[in-house]
Every structure is written in C-alpha cells, then in structure tokens.
Amino acid sequence: MSDVGTGLLLGLSVALTAQNLFYCFAGAVFGTLVGVLPGVGPVVTIALLLPVTFTLEPTSALIMLSGIFYGAQYGGSTTSILLNMPGETSSVITCLDGHAMARQGRAGAALGISAIGSFFAGTVATLVVALFAPALTRLAIAIGPADYFSLMTLGLVGAVVLAQGSLLKAIAMVALGLLLGLVGTDVNSSVARFDFGVPELTDGLNFAVVAMGLFGIGEILTSLERNVGAGHIAAYGRVLPSLAELRQSAMAVLRGTGIGTVLGVLPGGGPSLGAFASYTLEKRLSREPSRFGRGAIEGVAAPESANNAAAQTSFIPLLTLGIPSNAVMALMIGAMMIHGITPGPQVITARPDLFWGVIASMWVGNLMLLLLNLPLIGLWVRVLRIPYRLLYPIILLFSCVGIYSLSNSTVDVALAAGFGVLGYVLTKLAFEPAPLLLGFVLGPMMEENLRRAMIMSRGDPSVFVTEPVSAGLLAAAAILLLLTILPTVRRGREVAFQE
C-alpha cells in the first residue's frame, strides 16, 4: 500500500504540472466534443491525432489521448439524451431512458446524473487501477515468453468472442490483422517479407497509417453515406437531479461502477459491453421493469457509470502487460511505440513518471469533466448545429497532412487512403475493424515471443503446454472459444448483441 501511495504522489506531481494539466484539459474537452458529435468517436479521433503526439513528451501525449477516451464517454450521453442519437457506441443504451426523460422535460436531471455517475465511477476505477496495476506488473515480470504468447492468444480469442456480429467474420479480421503485422523485415533473418518491392514497406506498415485509414477515413466515408446530421434538440432546463432522483439512482451507479470496472479489464470488453450489461442488470433487478425505456433514471445512471469505469480499467492490461483490451488501447500502444516506449511490465520500473502520471491524470481529468460538462452543455448544443458536410472535409485534410508528416512519404498517404476504402468496405459487409487492429498490434509481439520460446526450448513446441501458466491460458482460450461455438451459447450471444 505504501508503494501505491508513493506512486500516486509521484503521479500527482507529474499530472499537476502546468504542461500536463493543459494536455489533460485539452484531452478531456476534445474527448467530450468528439463524444457529442455523432459519427466521430475516440477511436477515430485518437487515430487522427497520433501524428500530432509525435511532437509531445510521451507522458503528455498519453495523458491527452487518455482524456479523449474517457471524455468521449461523458460527451456521448449528451446527444443520446437530447437528440436520441448516440455520439458514442457505449451511449447507445442511454438513448432508451435518457431521451424519454428529455421528452418528459427531465433532460437536465438525466444529464446531471450522467455526469455525477461518470465522475464517481471514474474515481473508483482510477483507484482500482492504482491498487491492482503494480501487483499485476510484478507478476508479469515473472512470466516467460511462452506464457506471453499464450496470454496474447487469450486476448485475441476474447476479442473474437466479444466482437459484435458473426464469429467467423471476427476470426477473419484477427487473421487479416496478424498477416498485416508480418509485413516488413524479419527480425531474425533480416529478410524483407511481403513488401512487394516497395522500399517504404521494408520497415513494415506504419501503425498510424493503418489506424487512420481504417477508423478515420473509413468512418468519414461511412458517415457521409449515412448523411449524419443534427435532428430536433430537446430543451434541457435545470441541469441537476433532485434529491429523490439521486437516492433512486444511487445503487444503480454503484452496480454500474462495479460491472464496468470488471468488464473493462477483459480482452475485447470495454465501455460498450459494460453499459449494456449494467442496463440489463438494472432492468432485471427492478420491481417495475416496465419503467425502463420510459424514462427510468436508473437506465441512465447505470450504463453511464459503467462505460466510464470500463474506460479507466481497460488501462490495466495496457500498463501492466502491454496487451490492448480494445481498439482504443491498441491505439495507445501505437502511441507508446511511436515514442520508443515498449509496452509491458517494464514501464513501471523504466518510466515510473509516465506510469503513475497517466493514472493520476485520470482522476484529475474526471474532476475537470465534472466541473466543465454541466456548464458547457449549451455550447455542445450549438456545436451540434454545425453541418457535418463542413466538418468532414476539414478532418480529412488534417488527416492527410498528419499522415504525410510522419515520414514525408506520399506512399503513406496512398496506403491510408487504401485502408480507408478497406474500412468502408468492411463496414458495408458487416465486418468489425477493431479485431483487425488488435491482431495487427499483437501479431509482431506474438511472433517475437513465439520464436523466443522456441529458441529457449530448442525447438520443442510442447513448451506451450508443459509450462503451467501457458497451459492454463491456452486452456482458458480454448474453453472460451468452445463455449462460444456451442449452439445454445451462440444463440444467447446473438440475442445480447441484437440491439
């Protein structure tokens, strides 16, 4: 506990510097903005901003990108409640009761409980990260390459199982991501692989190019086709819930925080899964389940608490094991690699200022969001009235400039455009791009640990099942995949994601 206290004091000393306070504020506000805007989200925004972070200090860059992620969870509730249009995937479920409250003239109470619940959940989740991350880091240092390979395999299986839509399509996306990760020079033989004679590909595909193409340009193309725009904006009135409403939603906030905290750590989990699970639990526990969908304040409090808690705890596998639990964490790994930082358990010893600074900034950012979001709701409403046909050309222009600035290469711009088209086609064919990105990030690390384990075992592949930790992780991955393939479980999974 004393180590955690010392670490948090170090983190606060880093997070409360003028520079990092500015980037925390910028990330929180920008995250809220992208959460408010339908069709734009944290994955797209972080992908587009990766080149910008190259000029920042690594700690400042990660603090800003983290603020964008959890800030988007706050902002997504605004459009869900006022417009019945989720700005973020994790806010889809908030539309059901949030907009019903708005139609009843209770939009202010819905927005207020959303902000309060998110702040409470964010505070609790930050403490969980601070308490458990160092212990997991010490454990991670003790495991070998075979264990790491099996852990990453479990992570990819989790991403497949929890991905929305077809299981086969999710597996195909992971496989494609792994193949894309093989492009470049082989680390052992120094032979170029899959470069097709293009010199720019000898170092592999640039992570920012793939991410910006799939999620940035691809999402722009998809949103333009959907003709996203603002609809009728409900009046929001007084932005504070009454004491009766606070008492009514207190337990929902607590349960949502607990569910989101746990599900955020799971591979493939995250804010969306936490929000849906917490809403389902509240409806089942309610004495009057018919109230849900008609303006039940618990239907806003629980999912909004859960999605923010999950956003914070998804940093645990990133900071301790170097393994992303969702697409945004994959982008965060990409940002660390851009700055020459190898994600994994060595970060806490090699860069304690970064490790604890990012954790402490989460609480600072959540406090900023609580103080800013309620007074700024009027501003977000005015932003919603900007025509999207004016926003997207500007976003596309900055994307191309950012991609070119990475290595002054027109090939990177062309590749990003190609991945943008690929992202658009995948969306049209109902393929989820997030597992592809996870496979692309984990592929090179899996290959490295696979080869290292084989070298240490002198070519004996049984090392993956004779090592106890590795065998247990592979067994867990096999059981998880088997349960998903079973017809009864598969039907339940499809029902869960039907909404």
C-alpha positions in Angstrom: 0.0 0.0 0.0 2.9 2.4 0.8 4.3 1.7 -2.7 0.9 2.7 -4.2 0.8 5.8 -2.0 4.3 6.8 -3.1 3.4 6.1 -6.7 0.2 8.2 -6.6 2.2 11.1 -5.0 4.7 10.8 -7.9 1.8 10.7 -10.4 0.1 13.8 -8.9 3.4 15.7 -9.1 3.6 14.8 -12.8 -0.1 15.3 -13.6 -0.3 18.6 -11.9 2.5 20.3 -13.8 1.3 23.2 -16.0 2.1 21.4 -19.2 0.3 18.1 -18.3 -2.7 20.0 -16.8 -3.1 21.7 -20.1 -2.9 18.5 -22.1 -5.3 16.7 -19.7 -7.7 19.6 -20.1 -7.3 19.6 -23.9 -7.9 15.8 -24.0 -11.0 16.0 -21.7 -12.6 18.8 -23.6 -11.7 17.4 -27.0 -12.9 14.0 -25.9 -16.3 15.4 -24.8 -16.6 17.2 -28.2 -16.0 14.0 -30.2 -18.3 12.1 -27.9 -21.0 14.8 -28.6 -20.6 14.6 -32.4 -22.4 11.6 -33.9 -20.2 9.7 -36.3 -17.0 10.8 -34.6 -15.6 8.8 -31.7 -12.5 8.3 -29.6 -11.1 5.6 -31.9 -11.3 7.9 -35.0 -10.0 10.9 -33.1 -7.0 9.2 -31.4 -6.1 7.6 -34.8 -6.2 11.0 -36.4 -4.1 12.6 -33.6 -1.3 10.1 -33.5 1.0 12.1 -35.7 0.4 15.2 -33.6 1.5 13.4 -30.4 4.9 12.7 -32.0 6.0 16.3 -31.1 4.9 15.9 -27.5 6.5 14.4 -24.4 5.4 10.8 -24.1 3.7 11.4 -20.7 1.8 14.5 -22.1 0.8 12.6 -25.2 -0.7 9.6 -23.3 -2.4 11.9 -20.8 -4.1 13.8 -23.6 -5.1 10.6 -25.5 -6.4 9.1 -22.3 -8.5 12.2 -21.7 -10.0 11.9 -25.2 -11.1 8.3 -24.4 -12.8 8.8 -21.1 -14.0 12.3 -22.1 -15.9 10.7 -25.0 -17.8 8.6 -22.6 -19.1 11.8 -20.9 -19.9 13.5 -24.2 -21.7 10.6 -25.8 -24.5 10.9 -23.3 -25.4 14.5 -24.4 -26.6 13.6 -27.9 -28.2 10.4 -26.6 -30.3 12.3 -24.2 -31.1 15.5 -26.2 -31.2 14.0 -29.7 -31.8 10.3 -29.3 -28.7 9.9 -31.3 -25.7 8.3 -29.6 -22.4 10.1 -30.1 -20.6 7.1 -28.9 -21.3 3.3 -29.2 -21.3 2.9 -25.4 -24.1 5.6 -25.2 -26.5 3.7 -27.4 -28.3 2.2 -24.4 -28.6 5.6 -22.8 -30.9 6.7 -25.6 -33.7 4.5 -24.3 -34.4 6.2 -21.0 -32.3 9.4 -21.4 -34.3 10.7 -24.4 -37.6 9.5 -22.8 -36.7 11.7 -19.8 -35.9 14.6 -22.2 -39.4 14.3 -23.8 -40.8 14.5 -20.3 -38.9 17.7 -19.6 -36.3 16.0 -17.4 -33.3 16.3 -19.7 -31.4 18.3 -17.1 -31.8 15.6 -14.5 -30.6 12.9 -17.0 -27.6 15.0 -18.0 -26.8 15.7 -14.3 -26.9 12.1 -13.1 -24.9 11.1 -16.2 -22.1 13.5 -15.2 -22.2 12.6 -11.5 -22.3 8.9 -12.1 -19.5 9.1 -14.5 -17.3 11.1 -12.1 -18.0 8.6 -9.2 -17.2 5.6 -11.5 -14.1 7.2 -12.9 -12.8 7.9 -9.4 -13.4 4.4 -8.2 -11.9 2.9 -11.3 -8.8 5.0 -11.1 -8.2 3.8 -7.5 -8.7 0.2 -8.8 -6.1 0.8 -11.5 -3.7 2.3 -8.9 -4.1 -0.6 -6.5 -4.0 -3.6 -8.9 -1.7 -2.4 -11.7 1.6 -2.6 -9.7 0.8 -6.1 -8.4 0.0 -7.4 -11.9 3.2 -5.7 -13.2 5.3 -7.7 -10.7 3.5 -10.8 -11.7 4.0 -10.1 -15.4 7.8 -9.7 -15.0 8.0 -13.3 -13.7 6.3 -14.9 -16.7 8.3 -16.2 -19.7 7.9 -15.8 -23.5 5.7 -19.0 -23.8 3.3 -17.5 -21.2 3.2 -14.2 -23.0 2.4 -15.9 -26.3 -0.5 -17.8 -24.6 -1.7 -14.6 -22.9 -1.9 -12.8 -26.2 -3.7 -15.7 -27.7 -6.3 -15.5 -25.0 -6.6 -11.8 -25.6 -7.3 -12.3 -29.3 -9.8 -15.1 -28.6 -11.5 -12.7 -26.1 -11.6 -10.0 -28.8 -13.2 -12.5 -31.2 -15.8 -13.8 -28.7 -16.9 -10.3 -27.6 -16.9 -8.8 -31.0 -20.3 -7.9 -32.3 -21.7 -9.8 -35.3 -20.5 -13.0 -36.9 -17.9 -15.1 -35.0 -16.4 -16.2 -38.3 -16.0 -12.6 -39.5 -14.3 -11.6 -36.3 -11.9 -14.5 -36.7 -11.2 -13.4 -40.3 -10.5 -9.9 -39.1 -8.0 -11.1 -36.5 -6.3 -13.3 -39.1 -6.0 -10.4 -41.5 -4.5 -8.2 -38.8 -1.9 -10.9 -37.9 -1.0 -11.1 -41.6 -0.6 -7.3 -41.9 1.7 -7.4 -38.9 4.1 -9.7 -40.8 4.8 -7.1 -43.4 8.4 -5.8 -43.1 11.8 -7.1 -42.3 12.1 -10.4 -40.4 13.8 -9.8 -37.1 15.9 -13.0 -37.2 16.9 -13.3 -40.8 16.7 -9.6 -41.8 14.9 -10.7 -45.0 12.1 -8.4 -46.2 8.7 -10.0 -46.2 5.6 -9.1 -48.2 7.0 -5.7 -49.2 6.2 -6.3 -52.9 9.3 -4.4 -53.9 8.1 -1.2 -52.3 11.1 0.2 -50.2 8.7 2.1 -47.9 7.3 -1.3 -46.7 10.6 -2.8 -45.6 10.1 -1.4 -42.1 6.5 -2.7 -42.0 3.2 -0.9 -42.2 3.1 2.2 -40.1 0.6 1.8 -37.2 -0.8 5.3 -37.6 -1.4 4.8 -41.3 -3.4 1.7 -40.7 -5.4 3.1 -37.8 -6.1 6.5 -39.5 -7.1 4.8 -42.7 -9.4 2.1 -41.2 -11.0 4.3 -38.5 -10.5 7.9 -39.7 -11.0 7.9 -43.4 -13.2 4.8 -43.4 -15.5 6.3 -40.8 -15.8 9.6 -42.7 -16.9 7.7 -45.8 -19.4 5.7 -43.9 -20.8 8.7 -42.1 -21.2 10.7 -45.3 -23.2 7.9 -46.8 -25.4 7.8 -43.7 -25.9 11.6 -44.0 -25.4 12.1 -40.3 -26.8 15.4 -39.1 -28.5 17.1 -36.1 -32.2 16.5 -35.5 -34.6 18.2 -33.1 -32.7 19.1 -29.9 -34.7 18.8 -26.7 -34.8 21.5 -24.1 -32.6 20.6 -21.2 -33.7 23.0 -18.4 -32.1 22.8 -15.0 -29.0 20.5 -15.1 -29.3 19.0 -11.6 -31.2 15.9 -10.4 -33.4 16.3 -7.3 -32.5 14.6 -4.0 -35.2 11.9 -4.7 -33.7 11.2 -8.1 -30.2 11.0 -6.5 -31.4 8.5 -4.0 -33.3 6.5 -6.7 -30.1 6.2 -8.8 -27.5 5.7 -6.1 -27.5 1.9 -6.2 -27.6 1.9 -10.0 -24.4 4.0 -10.0 -22.7 1.6 -7.6 -23.7 -1.5 -9.5 -22.8 0.1 -12.9 -19.4 1.1 -11.5 -18.7 -2.5 -10.3 -19.8 -4.1 -13.6 -17.8 -1.6 -15.7 -14.7 -2.0 -13.6 -14.6 -5.7 -14.1 -15.6 -5.8 -17.8 -13.1 -3.1 -18.8 -10.2 -5.4 -17.9 -11.5 -8.3 -20.1 -9.9 -8.7 -23.6 -12.4 -7.5 -26.1 -14.6 -5.9 -23.4 -14.8 -2.2 -22.7 -17.3 0.6 -22.2 -20.0 -0.7 -24.7 -20.2 -4.1 -23.1 -20.2 -2.6 -19.6 -23.0 -0.2 -20.5 -25.2 -2.9 -22.0 -24.6 -5.4 -19.1 -25.3 -2.8 -16.4 -28.6 -1.7 -18.1 -29.7 -5.4 -18.4 -28.9 -6.0 -14.7 -30.9 -2.9 -13.5 -33.9 -3.9 -15.6 -33.9 -7.4 -14.1 -33.4 -6.2 -10.5 -36.1 -3.5 -10.8 -39.5 -4.1 -9.1 -41.1 -2.3 -12.1 -39.1 -3.4 -15.2 -41.8 -1.8 -17.4 -40.5 1.7 -16.3 -37.3 1.1 -18.4 -37.5 2.7 -21.8 -40.0 5.2 -20.5 -37.7 7.5 -18.5 -36.3 5.4 -15.6 -33.3 7.4 -14.2 -31.6 4.2 -13.3 -31.5 3.4 -17.0 -29.2 6.4 -17.4 -27.2 6.2 -14.2 -26.1 2.6 -14.6 -24.8 2.5 -18.2 -23.2 5.9 -17.9 -21.3 4.8 -14.7 -20.4 1.5 -16.3 -19.0 2.9 -19.5 -16.7 5.4 -17.7 -15.5 2.8 -15.2 -14.7 0.4 -18.1 -12.8 3.1 -19.9 -10.5 3.6 -16.9 -9.9 -0.1 -16.0 -9.1 -1.0 -19.7 -5.8 0.7 -19.0 -4.8 -2.1 -16.5 -3.8 -4.8 -19.2 -2.2 -2.0 -21.3 0.0 -0.6 -18.5 0.9 -4.0 -16.8 1.1 -6.5 -19.7 1.3 -4.3 -22.8 -1.8 -6.0 -24.2 -4.7 -4.0 -25.5 -8.2 -4.9 -24.3 -9.9 -2.9 -27.1 -9.3 -0.8 -30.2 -8.5 2.4 -28.3 -5.9 0.6 -26.1 -4.4 -0.7 -29.3 -4.0 2.9 -30.5 -2.5 3.8 -27.1 0.1 1.0 -27.6 0.8 2.5 -31.1 1.3 6.0 -29.4 3.8 4.4 -27.0 5.7 2.7 -29.8 5.9 6.0 -31.7 7.7 7.4 -28.7 10.1 4.5 -28.5 8.4 3.0 -25.4 7.9 -0.8 -25.3 4.6 -1.5 -23.7 4.7 -4.1 -20.9 5.6 -4.6 -17.2 9.0 -2.9 -17.6 7.2 0.5 -18.0 6.6 0.9 -14.2 10.3 0.5 -13.5 11.8 2.2 -16.5 9.3 5.1 -16.7 7.5 5.4 -13.3 6.7 9.1 -14.1 4.7 8.0 -17.2 3.1 5.0 -15.4 1.9 6.9 -12.3 1.4 10.2 -14.2 -1.2 8.7 -16.5 -3.0 7.0 -13.6 -3.1 10.2 -11.6 -4.2 12.3 -14.6 -7.4 10.1 -14.9 -8.7 11.4 -11.6 -7.7 15.0 -12.5 -9.4 14.6 -15.9 -12.6 13.2 -14.4 -12.8 16.2 -12.0 -12.3 18.6 -14.9 -15.1 16.8 -16.8 -17.5 17.1 -13.9 -16.8 20.8 -13.4 -16.9 21.6 -17.2 -19.5 19.4 -18.7 -22.6 20.7 -16.9 -21.9 24.4 -17.6 -20.8 23.7 -21.2 -24.0 21.8 -22.3 -25.2 24.9 -24.0 -22.0 25.1 -26.0 -22.3 21.4 -27.1 -25.8 22.0 -28.2 -24.6 24.9 -30.5 -21.8 22.6 -31.9 -24.4 20.0 -32.8 -26.0 22.5 -35.2 -22.8 22.7 -37.4 -23.5 20.9 -40.7 -21.4 17.8 -41.0 -20.7 18.4 -44.6 -18.4 21.3 -43.4 -16.7 19.3 -40.7 -15.6 16.2 -42.6 -13.5 17.9 -45.3 -11.5 19.7 -42.6 -11.0 16.4 -40.7 -9.9 14.7 -44.0 -7.4 17.5 -44.8 -5.8 17.4 -41.4 -5.7 13.6 -41.6 -3.7 13.7 -44.9 -1.3 16.3 -43.6 -0.8 14.3 -40.4 -0.1 11.1 -42.3 2.4 12.9 -44.7 4.2 14.5 -41.7 5.0 11.0 -40.3 7.8 10.3 -42.8 7.2 12.8 -45.6 6.0 9.9 -47.8 3.3 10.0 -50.4 3.2 6.2 -50.2 1.8 6.5 -46.6 -0.9 8.8 -47.8 -1.9 6.4 -50.6 -1.8 3.5 -48.1 -4.0 5.4 -45.7 -6.5 6.0 -48.5 -6.4 2.3 -49.4 -7.1 1.3 -45.8 -9.9 3.9 -45.7 -11.6 2.2 -48.6 -11.0 -1.1 -46.9 -12.6 0.2 -43.7 -15.6 1.4 -45.6 -16.0 -1.9 -47.4 -15.6 -3.9 -44.2 -18.3 -1.8 -42.5 -20.7 -2.3 -45.5 -20.1 -6.1 -45.3 -20.7 -6.1 -41.5 -17.0 -6.9 -40.6 -15.9 -5.1 -37.4 -12.5 -3.5 -38.0 -11.5 -3.4 -34.3 -10.3 -7.1 -34.1 -8.2 -6.4 -37.2 -6.4 -3.6 -35.4 -5.8 -5.8 -32.3 -4.4 -8.6 -34.5 -2.1 -6.1 -36.2 -0.8 -4.8 -32.9 -0.4 -8.1 -31.2 0.9 -10.0 -34.2 4.6 -8.9 -34.1 4.7 -9.3 -30.3 3.2 -12.8 -30.6 5.7 -13.8 -33.3 8.6 -12.4 -31.2 7.6 -14.4 -28.1 6.8 -17.5 -30.1 10.3 -17.5 -31.6 11.9 -16.7 -28.2 10.1 -19.6 -26.6 11.0 -22.0 -29.3 14.7 -20.9 -29.1 14.8 -21.3 -25.3 13.1 -24.8 -25.6 15.5 -25.8 -28.5 12.6 -26.1 -30.9 10.3 -28.2 -28.7 6.7 -26.9 -29.2 5.5 -28.8 -26.1 6.8 -25.9 -24.0 3.5 -24.1 -24.5 1.6 -26.9 -22.7 4.2 -28.0 -20.2 4.7 -24.6 -18.7 1.8 -24.3 -16.2 0.9 -20.7 -16.8 1.0 -21.1 -20.6 -1.1 -24.3 -20.5 -3.7 -22.6 -18.2 -4.0 -19.6 -20.5 -4.3 -21.8 -23.7 -6.9 -23.9 -21.9 -8.9 -20.8 -21.0 -8.7 -19.6 -24.6 -9.9 -23.0 -25.9 -12.8 -23.2 -23.4 -13.9 -19.6 -24.2 -13.9 -20.3 -27.9 -15.7 -23.7 -27.4 -18.4 -22.1 -25.3 -19.0 -19.5 -28.0 -19.2 -22.1 -30.7 -21.8 -24.2 -28.8 -25.2 -23.5 -30.4 -27.1 -22.6 -27.2 -24.4 -20.1 -26.1 -24.1 -18.7 -29.6 -27.8 -18.0 -29.7 -27.6 -16.2 -26.4 -24.7 -14.1 -27.7 -26.6 -13.1 -30.8 -29.6 -12.0 -28.7 -27.3 -10.0 -26.4 -25.9 -8.0 -29.4 -29.1 -7.7 -31.3 -29.8 -4.2 -30.1 
